[in-house]
Amino acid sequence: MEIDLSLFAQRIAMLAILGGFVGGVLAILAHGAVVALSDRLRSRASTAERIAQARIRQQAIFRAMPRG
């Protein structure tokens, strides 16, 4: 049985191109997931910071109120 080298090389090239496309798509999806996670964490951190600042302002107002 004889192997046709040109057909074999063509199949290898097609597999390499397909692998490149699949790898590129996976890289794009992974990058999108990382960006989405980063945005969510940044949003959560800024929300926690705003809550902390509001509590500090509330405590300052409470302390400034006259007692008696």
C-alpha positions in Angstrom: 0.0 0.0 0.0 1.5 3.3 -1.1 0.9 6.6 0.7 0.2 9.6 -1.4 2.5 12.2 0.3 0.8 15.2 -1.3 -2.6 14.2 0.0 -1.1 13.4 3.4 0.6 16.8 3.5 -2.7 18.5 2.5 -4.6 16.7 5.3 -1.9 17.7 7.9 -2.1 21.4 6.7 -5.9 21.3 6.9 -5.7 20.0 10.4 -3.1 22.6 11.4 -5.3 25.4 10.0 -8.4 24.0 11.7 -6.4 23.7 15.0 -5.3 27.3 14.6 -8.9 28.5 14.2 -10.1 26.4 17.1 -7.3 27.7 19.3 -8.0 31.3 18.3 -11.7 30.9 19.1 -10.9 29.3 22.5 -8.4 32.1 23.2 -11.1 34.8 22.4 -13.6 33.0 24.6 -11.2 32.7 27.5 -10.2 36.4 27.1 -13.9 37.4 27.2 -14.5 35.3 30.3 -11.5 36.9 32.1 -12.7 40.4 31.1 -16.2 39.7 32.3 -15.0 38.3 35.6 -12.7 41.3 36.1 -15.5 43.7 35.5 -17.7 41.9 37.9 -15.1 41.9 40.6 -14.3 45.6 40.0 -18.0 46.4 40.2 -18.4 44.4 43.5 -15.3 46.2 45.0 -16.6 49.6 44.1 -20.0 48.8 45.5 -18.4 47.6 48.8 -16.4 50.8 48.8 -19.4 53.0 48.3 -21.2 51.2 51.1 -18.3 51.7 53.4 -18.1 55.4 52.6 -21.9 55.8 53.2 -21.5 54.1 56.6 -18.6 56.5 57.5 -20.7 59.5 56.5 -23.7 58.2 58.5 -21.5 57.7 61.6 -20.0 61.2 61.2 -23.5 62.7 61.0 -24.7 60.7 64.0 -21.7 61.9 66.0 -22.3 65.5 65.0 -25.9 65.4 66.2 -26.4 67.2 69.5 -27.2 64.9 72.4 -29.6 65.7 75.1 
